[in-house]
Amino acid sequence: MAQRGSAFAENQLGIVSMLAIGPDYDLKKAFAWFQRAASHGYAPAQVNLAVMYSNRWGTPVNYGAALKWLRAAADQHFARAYYNLGILYFQGKGVNRDYEEAFRWFLKGAEAGDSSAQTNLGYFYDQGLGCQRNLEKAVELYRKAAEAGNPLGQSNLADLYLRGEGLPQDDAAAFAWFNRAAAQGQTTAQIKLGYMYANGRGTRTAPDIAYSWILAARMSGDIRGEELLRSLETVLSQKQIHDAQQSASSIRHAESAGAAASLVQ
């Protein structure tokens, strides 16, 4: 179908080529398939091509090209394009950093039902970026994204519960949402979940489980829990540390098996 010019099939082959779980992993091949599908006007492929340009996947970084393809997809009212345009303006990549413009794109994406846009819009309300700070709106948007399964939305909602900002402080609710986000590989949530197990907040005190979650985050490159990790090592036996390391490896394996590139079909 792709060889006959089906944009959907071309995009699917691009996604398959991006998945580092088989012998066909090939970033340049993925880029070529997305390029073909994007040139046929297929909005998901236009977004995927922009993501490739933005992340130096199979091609040199080119934010101008990313912006061009995202605008083409946005012109077709494709929600994921709104979110990615918001990211470019938020980070100032290929454009001048502009929180108000980022807010505008995240709002469009959130209204179109994109959970990542909802999470980022919630963050803007949470921090007062490009808008007046409004914790009630932040909670509403985080919750909407969290209930849709967005791990960052879940982690951010959990953090508000933990701090008691915008809603009543609730360790049990914080633990539950951190747990859901951590299971999806969200490293901030994994570290916070480890903190809750280490201190018995919202759950029983379990330093070995705390160690597993924080170590899993470190294996993913997030070292923010390093100090707590070292502290836990002083209260765990060598066997507990060994078992926790095995558990952390299992967590990482499960994440890798279920993970796909942040692309759209």
Secondary structure as GFF3:
##gff-version 3
##sequence-region A 1 265
A	DSSP	alpha_helix	7	18	.	.	.	ID=ss1
A	DSSP	alpha_helix	27	39	.	.	.	ID=ss2
A	DSSP	alpha_helix	43	55	.	.	.	ID=ss3
A	DSSP	alpha_helix	63	74	.	.	.	ID=ss4
A	DSSP	alpha_helix	79	91	.	.	.	ID=ss5
A	DSSP	alpha_helix	99	111	.	.	.	ID=ss6
A	DSSP	alpha_helix	115	127	.	.	.	ID=ss7
A	DSSP	alpha_helix	135	147	.	.	.	ID=ss8
A	DSSP	alpha_helix	151	163	.	.	.	ID=ss9
A	DSSP	alpha_helix	171	183	.	.	.	ID=ss10
A	DSSP	alpha_helix	187	199	.	.	.	ID=ss11
A	DSSP	alpha_helix	207	219	.	.	.	ID=ss12
A	DSSP	alpha_helix	226	233	.	.	.	ID=ss13
A	DSSP	alpha_helix	238	258	.	.	.	ID=ss14
###
